[in-house]
Amino acid sequence: MPFKSGFIAIIGRPNAGKSTLLNSIIGEKISIVSKKPQTTRNVIRGVKNLKDGDGQVVFIDTPGLHRARGLLNEFMVGAALRAIRDTDGIVYLVEATRDIGDDERFIMENLRGLKCPVILAINKIDLVDKRSLLPLMERYSGLFPFKEIVPVSALKGDGAGLLVEVISRILPEGPRYFPEDIITDQPERFIASEIIREKVFILTKEEIPYSTAVVVEEFKEREEKNLVYISAVINVERDSQKAIIIGKRGAMLKDIGASARADIEKLLGVRVYLELFVKVKKGWTGDSRAMKEFGYE
């Protein structure tokens, strides 16, 4: 059998479950998740080797597509739209708990004109009456010529195997882009910064997560101690946000660090010494120079 491979973008509105689906397919946590929308800011790639050894899928997790307002949101939507231009296929993830709205129509409008096949994955099927799925599938089918429609539960993993099987059918012949033991092209330093940012999303409220950018300034392996030393800065926009991140007597920052360190240790397989600092970069989400400095180009 010829070897098949390709790049498949996972797109959808904010909080549709794209990162959860990617992690479920790969079997490892490589993209951060939270219940808050717009958690993913950068394009993340995950590598899935097909079980028969005759193919490889490079999945591209993208920021949520929506009508953007503000410089940071424009960056995220632009990154998602650029990611779908040169792919071999697209998985468009929607929610079974939502009817078709303006966000979905905006996304399907951006899909028109693309030559690659688009697979519709209907997520969160564990939260609805299964009898409601068929009418929803019919409504989507009437709006766009999807190659296939696959119901899934990204959180529970239901339908993920079938989705990969459907994707394997549309892959072109191609090379093995990554060695079999590689699950992502993202450096450990970047994943560590994302895990820290995830904990800020989970543990803080309101505008704090959206005003946060994490930069890992040091990432040193100390082999003699079987230890990795990480020094990271949590950047916020205002002094009041800095106070919230630090918390009373440093309690919030301590909780963020402890939770992040546990996940980073699972990722690296070694002990981690994590040191966190908080700095104020006033109005950085509207400053293109600051965004570039924080990795949002």
Phi, psi and omega in degrees: 000137177292149179282134181243142179205162179178170179255126183238119179273137173257116182236167178163175179288164177304137176071021178283342179108022184297313181292322177298320178295316179300313180299322179295317181293316183287328182088007178218156178274104178242349179231133187285153182223151169201171180283349181276141178291160177061036175290317180281128179247326182254162174283126181245135179250134177235142187251127178239118175271129182293146192296334179275000178075013182249019180190164179214132178247128173257105180277144179240108177277131186239157172298157181296136178274129179198172177283105193283143171228128181097154188296316182294317178295322177297321177300314184295315180294320177299319179297319180294317182292324177293326184294334185269354187290320187242035181264164178271350179183164182227135168256113179263112185263123176237173184251132177293341182275357182235141172277172183289122182236195182298321180299316181294319179294322177300316181293313181296329176296323178286342178276340182293137181097344177284144183269342183281154178291146179241124177257129176268123175248121180263111187267166176066036180291344179286351184256001184230164172290126183302336180292343180276350185288316183300313177300322179294318178299320180293322179294318178294319180300329179285347183255340183204143181278077181289144178293314179212161173233125184232118174285138181217162165235101183299323183293320182264350180085359181295130178083353182295319179296318178295321179298316178298321179297317178296318179297321182300333181287337183261358182289138174278166171295140182187180183276169170278111186285330183226149174302156186297336183268005179263129180249349177203153177266002181281134178293153181302326180300316180293315181298322177299317179295323179292322179296319178298317180295324176301317182294327175296318178300317186285321190266343180247169188236172174054233189276352187303309182302323185282350178255014187249135171227133183251130178236122175276116184268331177223139177216095187240131174271126177247087189299325182295337179252003185050052190220146171244127177261125180235129174242124184226150178247128173264112181265134176232176186265334186224158179298324180295326177290322177300317180298322179292317179299318180289316179079174180293120181057029176079013187294317182294315180297324178296318179295317178300314181296316182295317181292318179294318182299320180299316180290322180293323177296321176298320181293315187272336181076018177221168176291147181233133170255111185250123179244124183245142175231157179236129179230156178255124173238094191303127175061032187293332182291345176248014183242109185298326179292316179294320178300318178297319179299327182269005175097010179253084184260000000 
